[in-house]
């Protein structure tokens, strides 16, 4: 077999392949055997029909077609390996010549990973937020904890802000009560803003048994977006009572004996949280700076597939679980369809570019993934998916997704190399040392994977067929 590679553009090639006929013999033998099992010829036992009889009765062309279809994947894969290509997606194959007993020639056009030059990234410098925990931050966190331990008790007085009222609601549009516009026994904290606009003013000052009517734009349901006349009736008023901020509260709400110990632990937790956020911010900014340094041509088909995959996942998974349509989501986000499409394209481009660049770094830095690293990553992914580690691992293996997980970990390690080489300072000019963070490995992996949560759709398809279609060879 002879093959040649013609570069059509930075992300697409045409393979020209010529196969001497003798190399087709195994596929020809297999074709005759397959046809033998499928047809019946009088005078011959099934499976024992001579090749010349098959040619006479069914035509040599049928045999050649079967043989070529069987042989093409292997010859294509051999040509891909010979050309040291990394194809993305399926090839467009065109048989240009088929001479019986002489020659098979075909071309195959396919998208490929572009050749990427990774420049010197040691000069990257980014600025991140400083880690500061003020007394006000601690007060707010303790107050939130205190709020969780609040108790309520019925009172015989007019409702005021902060009280919990039990109400019945009835919404009318154009004088008609909506089928889904009636609710009874709803508990609402005045001032929380969790129900309809205007309800706070309506119920404030009402005692149990009192009612009021107000107008409000409905945020959901059958008459979403319409102006409704809402009648609210208060059946009970309860005052919220917060526990005293003292040592007894610390013992009630935590494992600490004193309020001072609780506040000290709160400071440590807030510092850890802010350092984690700082590390994440640093990694995201370093990644953005790295991508700015590298020119990455993106295959059009791969980009189209990635955009459609992201749109499908948003519509049918994320929004579907929330009971939202794409139109209602765009309305909530105050975006036009055009703005959404442009944003989706930008995200898809960044995701593909991120994967290409970090995969190239994996190769350049000769990074590998150990079993322990893969297991730790699997545990984190299982936790975020809501599955047990065993369930998640089984799903990954059965779905053939182990190479994808290996790729995620490897890309995380590649980004960590760049982050380590970069200069990170906070907004006060102080150098930030990320080496001390226990969370660094986790946040690096998250930052590496965030733009493209899954492998680009076309590449995933190519890898699924790697065994017989010559898929991407860079993984793992």
ABEGO torsion letter per residue (X at the ends): XBBBBBBABAABBBBBBBBBAAAAAAAAAAAAAAAAAABBBBGBBBGABBAAAAAAAAEAAAAAAAAAAAAAAAAAAAAAAAAGBBBBEBBBBBBABBBBGABBBBBBBBBBBBBBBBBBAAABBBBBBBBBBBAAAAAAAAAAAAAAABBBBBBBBBBBBGBBBBBBBBBBBGGBBBAAABBBGBBBBBGAGABBBGAAAAABGBBBGBBBBBBBBBABEAABGBBBBBBBBBABBBBBBBBBBBAAAAAAABABABAAAAAAAAAAAAAAAAAAAAAAAAAAAAAAAAAAABBBBBBAAAAAAAAAAAAAAAAAAAAAAAGBBAAAAAAAAGBBAAAAAAAAAAAAAAAAAAAAAAAAAAAAAGBBBBAAAAAAAAAAAAAAAGBBAAAAAAAAAAAGAAAAAAAAAAAAAAAAAAAAABBBBBAAGBBBBAAABAAAAAAAAAAAAAABABBBAAAAAAAAAAAAAGBBAABX
